[in-house]
C-alpha cells in the first residue's frame, strides 16, 4: 500500500519538475530571441545611419548670367540746410576753460581693458551621422555562461531529488 502511494507522489513531483524545467527552458528561449532581436535592431540602425549620410550627386553647371550695368540717372533733391543756432560748445573734459588752465588732465572715462573669457574644453567631435548604441546589458559570452549555469542548476536539482 505504501509503494502505490509513493509512486503517485513521485509521479506528481516529476510532473511538477518537468513543468518547471519546460518553463525555464521557455524563458531561456525567449531571452535568446530577445538578444537576437537586439542584434537585428542594432544592424537596422547601422543601415539607417548609412542611408542617412549624404551621397554624391551630379551637379549640372549652367552658364552664368552676365551682369550688365544700367546707369540710373540721379535726380537732384532740394534738402534744406539746418538753421544755425547760438549754442555754446563745451570743451572736452567737463569744465571748459578751467581745464585748459590746469593742463592736460586725463579724461574721466578710462578705456576698457581686454579681459580673458573662459571657454569650454575641447570635446572630441564625432562625425555627423554616427550614432553609437551604449554598451549595456549582457554580451554573448555572458548569456552563454548564464544558460550553462541554468542547465547545471536543473541537472543538480534533478540529481538531488533522485537521491532523496
Steps between C-alpha positions, in 0.01 A plus 500: 500500500781738581673431167194607301471823697873580451472432126208741466690766695813453285296526181346826625839641594652388171222680312562814704874479430446445129256790488747730676786381279297569186407845633867581568602375156223716351634804686848421373371480142315832545820657630699375203234634265525836677878506459457416132247780463746746653764402244249533216388844624862614537575385143189682377612820676843472337336467160283805570802711594676393183191587296473838672850603394504728199586332174686669217265666254547609143535875462393663177686820423294757316664800338524789744292799403708808432424811697432811300530851635202723447568852623223661701479875460531690825213732573603811691304557819449821688616435857495802727810579705464494877442839651793627704439546873703680765605194709808519724748218442660343809859389472561126551561407861229687680569852641601678185769764549605386848644176373696677232664702775577194716667313215457168330292299738383147429139452407256355752403217267783245498529271201379147562774244554482162325416207725516128436178306475486135602434259217382141538755226457520347157290187466593233251252558220343200334413511133139585433270202457692253719256383764656264751288275717638491855645171614248380759355165601650159441736410220496173310749327730311600816174367354666163429636482856154575640344232279760241610445602863123454472547160338739404783244608761235286331736201484610533865142549621394186315789298649424624852134407461587153381741438789235576765 
